[in-house]
Amino acid sequence: MSTTETWSDPNRCPFCDDALDSPGAGFVAHIEEKADCEAAFGTWRSRITDDVAGGWSG
């Protein structure tokens, strides 16, 4: 897992630093394949839920 929580390169996973095929769909495909990254994304998302007015649409 990455040692930082700052996503500085959209072409790499912010959780494990693996290269992504693309910043959007590539990230989604990546977390579908990597359970640890999917769990880390879920944790991150739950932390910021109150920061997104109206919640998440996707």
N, C-alpha and C positions, 0 to 999 in steps of 0.2 A: 504494500500500500504506500501511497505517496506520504511524504513526511510533512506536507503543507496542505492547507485547505484553500489555497488560492489557485484558481484555475488560470494559469498564465498563457497556455497554448491551446487554442480550441481544436487543434488537430491531434491532441493527446488526451487520454483519459485523465481527469483530475484526481482519480483515486488510485490508479496503479501505474500511470504514465505510459501505458501502451499506446502505440500509434493507432489513430482512428481512420477509417476510410473517408469519413467526412465529419464535420463538426455536428451536424444535425442527425440525419438518419444513421450515420455511422456510429454515433454515440449510443443511440437507441439499440441498434443491433449488438453493440459491444456489451451493454449491460444485460441484454437478454442472454448472452453467452457466458458471462462472468458473474457468478452468484455473489462473490465478495463485492464487486463494484455495484451490482444492483442493490445490495443491502446498504452500502455506503451512500448511494444516491437516495435511497428511502430515508435514511437518517438525515441527510442534508435537507431533503424536501420537507420533512416534518419540522425541522428547525426554523425554516423560513415561511411556513404556511401562513402565519399571521401577518407577514410582510407583504403578501400578495393580495391586494384588494379584490374581493369577489372569488378568491380561490383559484385553483388551477383548472384550466379547460382541457388539458391533455396529459 
